[in-house]
Amino acid sequence: MLLTCGEALIDLVPGESGDSDFKPVPGGAPYNVACAVSRMGAPAAFLGAVADDWLGELLRARLRETGVDTGLLAQRTAATPIALVRRNPTGSAEYIFHGLGPDSPCLTEEHIPANLPDQVNCIVTGGLAAGLPGSAEVVEALLERERGHRLLVLDPNIRPTLMYDRPALLDRWWRQLACADIVKVSDEDVGWLAPGEEPEAFARHLLEHGPALVVLTRGGDGAVALTLKERVFVRPPKITVRDTVGAGDTYTAACLVWLHRQGLLSRDATVGLGRGPLHELLRFASAAAAICCTRAGAETPTLDEVQSLLTRTASVGGT
């Protein structure tokens, strides 16, 4: 089972009328990953806290609908956090967050069980829970505790508007990145973590600090998978973008679903991935993220939808 750990919130995304018409959509990076993993047919659980209000019920309902295990779901004492979303001129999503901070952390020590269920073989985290004071310390302690016992996956998913103390946060991110077996990082993440550094050079640098696999996503410019021995590049399918909310989370989830379906969800298997499997992994994840981008909010695809798009793209020359 894949366990995602982190924040759950509500994205207010523009409706058909634009910025004056917002639609509430369940979100939060680790939350999105859990829902996407389950919708694509792999067993998923979510470790996080959800408020006892009507927005929190939307979050619970989505977990139930997608079949995510909620046995580790805790109750948040503060109201449900909200992210106001808009699409900027480049097509990327921009966020303004409310209800998150040191006084209302995504996770606390009380939310983390002393022992995780035996069936959990992979832990996925990142996003606001891994970066914000109050919860980042909790996430880091969990990664340190589980290092070497389960496959650890980190997607920084950095939101610069919330990253206040840059030196302290950089130290924390590097400690977390060093714990991870797999890192999915976007070129936007690299822009914050290492301003001015070429994203692929940064990804190679990461491999020297612990991860066995780094997947670098660059939006419409494609994605690269890197191990110490291999480099594979894949272009995304051609689509009409509605918004990019949840696309990176869907990409992370799809990578893990593909590894799960191939029986490769372990560090030893990841280290040995060759060019062929890495190419198929990126094709699968790129197709899943592309479908998400055609929809408003983090509306992730099913396995059948991903496979259907892969079949169509293969018939016209592939990605």
C-alpha positions as a Markdown table, in Angstrom:
| # | Residue | x | y | z |
|---|---|---|---|---|
| 1 | Met | 0.0 | 0.0 | 0.0 |
| 2 | Leu | 1.1 | 3.5 | -0.8 |
| 3 | Leu | 0.7 | 5.9 | 2.1 |
| 4 | Thr | 0.6 | 9.7 | 1.4 |
| 5 | Cys | 1.3 | 12.0 | 4.2 |
| 6 | Gly | 0.5 | 15.7 | 4.3 |
| 7 | Glu | -2.0 | 18.5 | 3.8 |
| 8 | Ala | -5.7 | 18.3 | 2.7 |
| 9 | Leu | -7.3 | 21.6 | 1.6 |
| 10 | Ile | -9.9 | 23.1 | -0.7 |
| 11 | Asp | -8.8 | 24.7 | -4.0 |
| 12 | Leu | -11.1 | 27.5 | -5.1 |
| 13 | Val | -10.6 | 27.2 | -8.9 |
| 14 | Pro | -12.1 | 29.6 | -11.5 |
| 15 | Gly | -15.3 | 28.4 | -13.1 |
| 16 | Glu | -16.6 | 29.0 | -16.6 |
| 17 | Ser | -17.1 | 32.7 | -15.8 |
| 18 | Gly | -13.5 | 33.3 | -14.8 |
| 19 | Asp | -12.1 | 34.8 | -11.6 |
| 20 | Ser | -15.6 | 36.0 | -10.4 |
| 21 | Asp | -16.9 | 32.4 | -10.3 |
| 22 | Phe | -15.0 | 30.0 | -8.1 |
| 23 | Lys | -15.6 | 26.3 | -7.6 |
| 24 | Pro | -14.5 | 24.4 | -4.5 |
| 25 | Val | -12.4 | 21.4 | -5.4 |
| 26 | Pro | -10.6 | 19.0 | -2.9 |
| 27 | Gly | -6.9 | 19.4 | -3.0 |
| 28 | Gly | -3.5 | 19.5 | -1.3 |
| 29 | Ala | -0.5 | 17.8 | -2.9 |
| 30 | Pro | -0.3 | 14.6 | -0.8 |
| 31 | Tyr | -4.1 | 14.3 | -0.7 |
| 32 | Asn | -4.2 | 14.6 | -4.5 |
| 33 | Val | -1.6 | 11.9 | -4.8 |
| 34 | Ala | -3.6 | 9.5 | -2.7 |
| 35 | Cys | -6.8 | 10.0 | -4.7 |
| 36 | Ala | -4.9 | 9.7 | -8.0 |
| 37 | Val | -3.1 | 6.5 | -6.9 |
| 38 | Ser | -6.4 | 5.0 | -5.9 |
| 39 | Arg | -8.3 | 6.1 | -9.1 |
| 40 | Met | -5.6 | 4.5 | -11.2 |
| 41 | Gly | -6.1 | 1.2 | -9.4 |
| 42 | Ala | -3.3 | 0.9 | -6.8 |
| 43 | Pro | -4.0 | 0.6 | -3.0 |
| 44 | Ala | -3.6 | 4.0 | -1.3 |
| 45 | Ala | -4.0 | 5.4 | 2.2 |
| 46 | Phe | -3.9 | 9.0 | 3.4 |
| 47 | Leu | -2.3 | 10.2 | 6.6 |
| 48 | Gly | -3.4 | 13.7 | 7.4 |
| 49 | Ala | -6.0 | 15.8 | 9.3 |
| 50 | Val | -9.3 | 17.0 | 8.0 |
| 51 | Ala | -11.6 | 19.6 | 9.7 |
| 52 | Asp | -15.1 | 18.9 | 11.0 |
| 53 | Asp | -16.8 | 21.5 | 8.7 |
| 54 | Trp | -18.6 | 21.3 | 5.4 |
| 55 | Leu | -15.4 | 21.8 | 3.4 |
| 56 | Gly | -13.8 | 19.0 | 5.4 |
| 57 | Glu | -16.8 | 16.8 | 4.4 |
| 58 | Leu | -16.0 | 17.5 | 0.7 |
| 59 | Leu | -12.5 | 16.2 | 1.4 |
| 60 | Arg | -13.7 | 13.1 | 3.2 |
| 61 | Ala | -16.3 | 12.4 | 0.5 |
| 62 | Arg | -13.6 | 12.5 | -2.2 |
| 63 | Leu | -11.4 | 10.0 | -0.3 |
| 64 | Arg | -14.4 | 7.7 | 0.0 |
| 65 | Glu | -15.4 | 8.0 | -3.6 |
| 66 | Thr | -11.9 | 7.2 | -4.8 |
| 67 | Gly | -11.4 | 4.3 | -2.5 |
| 68 | Val | -8.6 | 5.7 | -0.4 |
| 69 | Asp | -8.0 | 4.0 | 3.0 |
| 70 | Thr | -8.9 | 6.6 | 5.7 |
| 71 | Gly | -7.8 | 4.5 | 8.7 |
| 72 | Leu | -5.1 | 7.0 | 9.6 |
| 73 | Leu | -7.2 | 10.1 | 9.0 |
| 74 | Ala | -7.3 | 12.5 | 12.0 |
| 75 | Gln | -9.5 | 15.5 | 12.8 |
| 76 | Arg | -8.1 | 19.0 | 12.4 |
| 77 | Thr | -9.1 | 21.4 | 15.1 |
| 78 | Ala | -8.8 | 24.5 | 12.9 |
| 79 | Ala | -11.1 | 25.2 | 9.8 |
| 80 | Thr | -10.3 | 23.7 | 6.5 |
| 81 | Pro | -7.4 | 25.5 | 4.7 |
| 82 | Ile | -8.3 | 27.2 | 1.4 |
| 83 | Ala | -6.2 | 28.0 | -1.7 |
| 84 | Leu | -7.4 | 30.6 | -4.2 |
| 85 | Val | -6.3 | 29.6 | -7.6 |
| 86 | Arg | -5.9 | 31.4 | -10.9 |
| 87 | Arg | -4.2 | 30.6 | -14.2 |
| 88 | Asn | -1.5 | 33.1 | -15.1 |
| 89 | Pro | -0.6 | 34.2 | -18.7 |
| 90 | Thr | 1.9 | 31.3 | -19.0 |
| 91 | Gly | -0.8 | 28.8 | -18.3 |
| 92 | Ser | 0.6 | 27.8 | -14.8 |
| 93 | Ala | -1.5 | 27.9 | -11.7 |
| 94 | Glu | -0.9 | 30.6 | -9.1 |
| 95 | Tyr | -2.1 | 30.2 | -5.4 |
| 96 | Ile | -3.0 | 32.4 | -2.5 |
| 97 | Phe | -3.3 | 30.3 | 0.7 |
| 98 | His | -5.5 | 30.9 | 3.8 |
| 99 | Gly | -5.6 | 29.0 | 7.0 |
| 100 | Leu | -2.1 | 27.5 | 7.0 |
| 101 | Gly | 0.8 | 28.4 | 9.2 |
| 102 | Pro | 2.7 | 27.6 | 12.4 |
| 103 | Asp | -0.4 | 28.1 | 14.5 |
| 104 | Ser | -2.5 | 25.8 | 12.3 |
| 105 | Pro | -0.1 | 23.1 | 11.1 |
| 106 | Cys | -1.0 | 20.5 | 8.5 |
| 107 | Leu | 0.3 | 17.7 | 10.7 |
| 108 | Thr | 1.4 | 17.4 | 14.3 |
| 109 | Glu | 3.2 | 14.7 | 16.2 |
| 110 | Glu | -0.1 | 13.4 | 17.5 |
| 111 | His | -1.2 | 12.6 | 14.0 |
| 112 | Ile | 1.7 | 10.2 | 13.4 |
| 113 | Pro | 1.2 | 6.6 | 14.7 |
| 114 | Ala | 4.1 | 5.0 | 16.5 |
| 115 | Asn | 3.9 | 2.1 | 14.0 |
| 116 | Leu | 2.6 | 2.2 | 10.5 |
| 117 | Pro | 0.5 | -0.7 | 9.1 |
| 118 | Asp | 2.6 | -3.6 | 7.8 |
| 119 | Gln | 1.1 | -3.4 | 4.4 |
| 120 | Val | 2.5 | 0.1 | 3.8 |
| 121 | Asn | 5.6 | -0.3 | 1.6 |
| 122 | Cys | 5.8 | 3.2 | 0.2 |
| 123 | Ile | 5.5 | 6.7 | 1.9 |
| 124 | Val | 4.9 | 9.7 | -0.3 |
| 125 | Thr | 5.1 | 13.3 | 1.1 |
| 126 | Gly | 6.1 | 16.8 | 0.1 |
| 127 | Gly | 4.1 | 20.0 | -0.5 |
| 128 | Leu | 3.1 | 22.4 | 2.3 |
| 129 | Ala | 3.3 | 19.8 | 5.1 |
| 130 | Ala | 6.9 | 19.2 | 4.3 |
| 131 | Gly | 7.8 | 22.9 | 3.9 |
| 132 | Leu | 5.9 | 24.9 | 6.5 |
| 133 | Pro | 7.1 | 25.3 | 10.1 |
| 134 | Gly | 5.0 | 23.3 | 12.6 |
| 135 | Ser | 4.5 | 20.3 | 10.2 |
| 136 | Ala | 7.8 | 20.1 | 8.4 |
| 137 | Glu | 9.5 | 18.9 | 11.5 |
| 138 | Val | 7.0 | 16.2 | 11.8 |
| 139 | Val | 7.4 | 15.1 | 8.2 |
| 140 | Glu | 11.2 | 15.1 | 8.5 |
| 141 | Ala | 11.1 | 13.0 | 11.7 |
| 142 | Leu | 8.8 | 10.5 | 9.9 |
| 143 | Leu | 11.2 | 10.3 | 6.9 |
| 144 | Glu | 14.2 | 9.7 | 9.2 |
| 145 | Arg | 12.3 | 7.0 | 11.2 |
| 146 | Glu | 11.2 | 5.1 | 8.1 |
| 147 | Arg | 14.4 | 5.5 | 6.0 |
| 148 | Gly | 15.6 | 2.1 | 4.9 |
| 149 | His | 12.4 | 0.4 | 6.0 |
| 150 | Arg | 10.0 | 1.6 | 3.2 |
| 151 | Leu | 10.4 | 3.2 | -0.2 |
| 152 | Leu | 10.3 | 7.0 | 0.5 |
| 153 | Val | 9.1 | 9.4 | -2.2 |
| 154 | Leu | 9.4 | 13.2 | -2.0 |
| 155 | Asp | 7.8 | 15.8 | -4.3 |
| 156 | Pro | 8.8 | 19.3 | -2.9 |
| 157 | Asn | 5.9 | 21.1 | -4.8 |
| 158 | Ile | 7.2 | 24.3 | -3.4 |
| 159 | Arg | 4.9 | 27.3 | -3.1 |
| 160 | Pro | 7.2 | 30.4 | -2.9 |
| 161 | Thr | 4.6 | 32.7 | -1.4 |
| 162 | Leu | 4.7 | 30.6 | 1.8 |
| 163 | Met | 8.4 | 30.0 | 2.0 |
| 164 | Tyr | 9.5 | 32.8 | 4.3 |
| 165 | Asp | 12.8 | 31.8 | 6.0 |
| 166 | Arg | 14.8 | 30.7 | 3.0 |
| 167 | Pro | 18.1 | 29.6 | 4.7 |
| 168 | Ala | 16.3 | 27.4 | 7.2 |
| 169 | Leu | 13.9 | 26.0 | 4.7 |
| 170 | Leu | 16.8 | 25.1 | 2.3 |
| 171 | Asp | 18.5 | 23.2 | 5.0 |
| 172 | Arg | 15.3 | 21.3 | 5.8 |
| 173 | Trp | 14.5 | 20.5 | 2.1 |
| 174 | Trp | 18.0 | 19.1 | 1.6 |
| 175 | Arg | 17.7 | 16.9 | 4.7 |
| 176 | Gln | 14.4 | 15.6 | 3.4 |
| 177 | Leu | 15.7 | 15.1 | -0.2 |
| 178 | Ala | 18.6 | 13.1 | 1.2 |
| 179 | Cys | 16.2 | 10.7 | 2.9 |
| 180 | Ala | 14.2 | 10.1 | -0.3 |
| 181 | Asp | 14.6 | 7.1 | -2.6 |
| 182 | Ile | 12.6 | 8.8 | -5.4 |
| 183 | Val | 12.3 | 12.5 | -6.0 |
| 184 | Lys | 9.9 | 14.1 | -8.4 |
| 185 | Val | 10.9 | 17.8 | -8.9 |
| 186 | Ser | 9.6 | 20.4 | -11.3 |
| 187 | Asp | 11.6 | 23.1 | -13.0 |
| 188 | Glu | 9.7 | 25.6 | -10.9 |
| 189 | Asp | 10.9 | 23.8 | -7.7 |
| 190 | Val | 14.4 | 24.0 | -9.0 |
| 191 | Gly | 14.0 | 27.7 | -9.6 |
| 192 | Trp | 13.4 | 28.2 | -5.9 |
| 193 | Leu | 15.8 | 25.5 | -4.5 |
| 194 | Ala | 18.7 | 26.5 | -6.7 |
| 195 | Pro | 18.1 | 29.8 | -8.6 |
| 196 | Gly | 20.1 | 30.1 | -11.8 |
| 197 | Glu | 21.1 | 26.4 | -11.9 |
| 198 | Glu | 20.1 | 24.4 | -15.0 |
| 199 | Pro | 17.3 | 22.1 | -13.8 |
| 200 | Glu | 18.8 | 18.9 | -15.2 |
| 201 | Ala | 22.2 | 19.7 | -13.6 |
| 202 | Phe | 20.3 | 20.1 | -10.3 |
| 203 | Ala | 18.6 | 16.8 | -10.8 |
| 204 | Arg | 21.9 | 15.1 | -11.3 |
| 205 | His | 23.2 | 16.8 | -8.2 |
| 206 | Leu | 20.3 | 15.3 | -6.2 |
| 207 | Leu | 21.4 | 11.8 | -7.2 |
| 208 | Glu | 24.7 | 12.3 | -5.4 |
| 209 | His | 22.8 | 13.0 | -2.1 |
| 210 | Gly | 20.8 | 9.8 | -1.8 |
| 211 | Pro | 17.8 | 9.3 | -4.2 |
| 212 | Ala | 18.0 | 6.4 | -6.6 |
| 213 | Leu | 15.7 | 8.0 | -9.2 |
| 214 | Val | 14.9 | 11.7 | -9.9 |
| 215 | Val | 12.1 | 12.6 | -12.3 |
| 216 | Leu | 12.3 | 16.2 | -13.5 |
| 217 | Thr | 9.1 | 17.6 | -15.0 |
| 218 | Arg | 9.1 | 20.7 | -17.2 |
| 219 | Gly | 5.5 | 21.2 | -18.2 |
| 220 | Gly | 4.9 | 21.4 | -21.9 |
| 221 | Asp | 8.7 | 20.8 | -22.5 |
| 222 | Gly | 8.5 | 17.2 | -21.3 |
| 223 | Ala | 10.1 | 15.2 | -18.5 |
| 224 | Val | 13.4 | 13.6 | -17.8 |
| 225 | Ala | 14.1 | 10.5 | -15.6 |
| 226 | Leu | 17.6 | 10.2 | -14.2 |
| 227 | Thr | 19.4 | 7.5 | -12.3 |
| 228 | Leu | 23.2 | 7.2 | -11.8 |
| 229 | Lys | 23.4 | 5.2 | -15.0 |
| 230 | Glu | 20.5 | 6.3 | -17.3 |
| 231 | Arg | 18.8 | 9.4 | -18.7 |
| 232 | Val | 15.5 | 9.2 | -20.5 |
| 233 | Phe | 13.4 | 12.1 | -22.0 |
| 234 | Val | 9.7 | 12.0 | -23.0 |
| 235 | Arg | 7.6 | 14.7 | -24.5 |
| 236 | Pro | 4.0 | 15.2 | -23.2 |
| 237 | Pro | 0.9 | 14.4 | -25.3 |
| 238 | Lys | -0.5 | 17.4 | -27.2 |
| 239 | Ile | -3.6 | 18.7 | -25.3 |
| 240 | Thr | -5.6 | 21.8 | -24.7 |
| 241 | Val | -4.8 | 23.0 | -21.2 |
| 242 | Arg | -7.7 | 23.9 | -18.9 |
| 243 | Asp | -5.5 | 24.4 | -15.9 |
| 244 | Thr | -2.5 | 22.8 | -14.3 |
| 245 | Val | -3.9 | 22.3 | -10.8 |
| 246 | Gly | -3.0 | 18.9 | -9.6 |
| 247 | Ala | -1.0 | 18.0 | -12.7 |
| 248 | Gly | 2.3 | 17.5 | -10.8 |
| 249 | Asp | 0.5 | 15.5 | -8.1 |
| 250 | Thr | -1.0 | 13.3 | -10.8 |
| 251 | Tyr | 2.4 | 12.8 | -12.3 |
| 252 | Thr | 3.9 | 11.7 | -9.0 |
| 253 | Ala | 1.0 | 9.3 | -8.5 |
| 254 | Ala | 1.2 | 7.9 | -12.0 |
| 255 | Cys | 4.9 | 7.1 | -11.6 |
| 256 | Leu | 4.2 | 5.1 | -8.5 |
| 257 | Val | 1.2 | 3.4 | -10.0 |
| 258 | Trp | 3.3 | 2.3 | -12.9 |
| 259 | Leu | 6.0 | 1.0 | -10.6 |
| 260 | His | 3.4 | -0.8 | -8.5 |
| 261 | Arg | 1.8 | -2.5 | -11.5 |
| 262 | Gln | 5.3 | -3.7 | -12.6 |
| 263 | Gly | 6.2 | -5.0 | -9.2 |
| 264 | Leu | 9.0 | -2.5 | -9.0 |
| 265 | Leu | 8.0 | -0.4 | -5.9 |
| 266 | Ser | 11.3 | -0.8 | -4.0 |
| 267 | Arg | 14.6 | 1.0 | -3.8 |
| 268 | Asp | 16.5 | -2.0 | -5.2 |
| 269 | Ala | 14.2 | -2.2 | -8.2 |
| 270 | Thr | 14.4 | 1.5 | -8.8 |
| 271 | Val | 18.2 | 1.6 | -8.8 |
| 272 | Gly | 18.2 | -1.0 | -11.6 |
| 273 | Leu | 15.6 | 0.6 | -13.9 |
| 274 | Gly | 16.9 | 0.6 | -17.5 |
| 275 | Arg | 16.0 | 2.9 | -20.4 |
| 276 | Gly | 13.0 | 0.9 | -21.6 |
| 277 | Pro | 11.2 | 0.8 | -18.3 |
| 278 | Leu | 12.1 | 4.4 | -17.6 |
| 279 | His | 10.6 | 5.4 | -20.9 |
| 280 | Glu | 7.4 | 3.6 | -20.2 |
| 281 | Leu | 7.2 | 5.1 | -16.7 |
| 282 | Leu | 7.4 | 8.6 | -18.1 |
| 283 | Arg | 4.9 | 7.9 | -20.9 |
| 284 | Phe | 2.4 | 6.6 | -18.4 |
| 285 | Ala | 2.9 | 9.6 | -16.0 |
| 286 | Ser | 2.9 | 12.2 | -18.8 |
| 287 | Ala | -0.4 | 10.8 | -20.1 |
| 288 | Ala | -2.0 | 10.9 | -16.7 |
| 289 | Ala | -0.9 | 14.5 | -16.0 |
| 290 | Ala | -2.0 | 15.6 | -19.5 |
| 291 | Ile | -5.5 | 14.3 | -18.8 |
| 292 | Cys | -5.6 | 16.2 | -15.5 |
| 293 | Cys | -4.6 | 19.4 | -17.3 |
| 294 | Thr | -7.7 | 19.2 | -19.5 |
| 295 | Arg | -10.0 | 19.5 | -16.4 |
| 296 | Ala | -10.6 | 22.2 | -13.8 |
| 297 | Gly | -8.9 | 21.4 | -10.5 |
| 298 | Ala | -7.2 | 18.3 | -9.5 |
| 299 | Glu | -9.5 | 15.9 | -11.3 |
| 300 | Thr | -7.3 | 12.9 | -11.8 |
| 301 | Pro | -7.9 | 10.2 | -14.5 |
| 302 | Thr | -8.7 | 6.6 | -14.1 |
| 303 | Leu | -6.4 | 3.8 | -15.3 |
| 304 | Asp | -8.6 | 3.2 | -18.3 |
| 305 | Glu | -8.4 | 6.8 | -19.3 |
| 306 | Val | -4.6 | 6.8 | -19.1 |
| 307 | Gln | -4.3 | 3.6 | -21.1 |
| 308 | Ser | -6.7 | 5.0 | -23.7 |
| 309 | Leu | -4.7 | 8.1 | -24.2 |
| 310 | Leu | -1.5 | 6.0 | -24.5 |
| 311 | Thr | -3.1 | 3.9 | -27.2 |
| 312 | Arg | -4.1 | 7.0 | -29.1 |
| 313 | Thr | -0.8 | 8.7 | -28.9 |
| 314 | Ala | 1.0 | 5.5 | -29.9 |
| 315 | Ser | -1.1 | 5.2 | -33.0 |
| 316 | Val | 0.1 | 8.7 | -34.2 |
| 317 | Gly | 3.7 | 8.3 | -33.4 |
| 318 | Gly | 3.9 | 8.2 | -29.6 |
| 319 | Thr | 5.3 | 10.9 | -27.2 |
